[in-house]
């Protein structure tokens, strides 16, 4: 196994990267601008030291608290709850939401042994109670685990004066009825909007 | 732009890696086993110093000549001509060919200003003449550039006592007539094999 094969084997362990793509990437690195590969090595090597979780929201950040938590222009009475830090980036890119975030770090999944105690749920509940949060937008994926976690949060916050909402589920924009699964279609019926 | 964004921007410059995949990979690196990322940084950083082109065949190798050129069990009267070093790996994985290789480092492409002089063609012709090569298998892709380069090689070797062949072109194994383009279909007719 030479250096090219070793790099290929390592790259093939990345999610979504198969053996062929890994080989193609290795050959690309060999021919690429040395400044590019040097930058990649530098950033990759320094990533873990540079990035930490925000102690308030759990988002990945270089500063603590993160730029979102300290942004004075954001609505501090609105919290969007997501499963993982990646979701914060995706929602930020849509430029639709201008409140704060809370990263659970997972979803309740009894079969995998993940209970509420393994997630940041208690910290979230304390925050909702202590900071006078007006609305909690639950933005977990519309899956069994996402729904379970949403239900649990709703139950735990019974009696607390906070509005709880869940992202709409239905047909994707530009989608086609023909290629939509039965569950999504039935959700889009139940969630239909009056015009 | 924090360290995560910088790594994502660098990864998004890789071939076949879009912005979303790059972001997914960056988050993966953040959560991955530190030993894994350390190994990746090490191999990536050392790649260019470890790997060179074989002075005989042009394949990427840690030793010069490469393990294929020095393998005593290979048929030294047979040379498979490929466009790029990646192709050597693909052919080796098929375990069908047991001769030597020759990497051209490109194909003749007049519109892009790549002529025979830019490739290793003269070195190949010298080798065929000097080493008593019995057969030259042209394994360039079945494209306009591949065909042009094959034709040029054939012309340059007129009168030299060497058999020249070209990889068969036709329907892929497991393929379907319905999804085959017209050119491939017409080639598979012309190259039909008697049963």
Interface residues (C-beta under 8 A of the other chain):
Chain A: X2 X3 X4 X6 X7 X10 X11 X13 X14 X15 X16 X17 X21 X23 X24 X25 X26 X27 X28 X29 X30 X34 X36 X37 X39 X40 X41 X43 X44 X45 X46 X47 X48 X50 X51 X60 X61 X62 X84 X85 X86 X89
Chain B: X2 X3 X4 X6 X7 X10 X11 X13 X14 X15 X16 X17 X21 X23 X24 X25 X26 X27 X28 X29 X30 X34 X36 X37 X39 X40 X41 X43 X44 X45 X46 X47 X48 X50 X51 X60 X61 X62 X84 X85 X86 X89
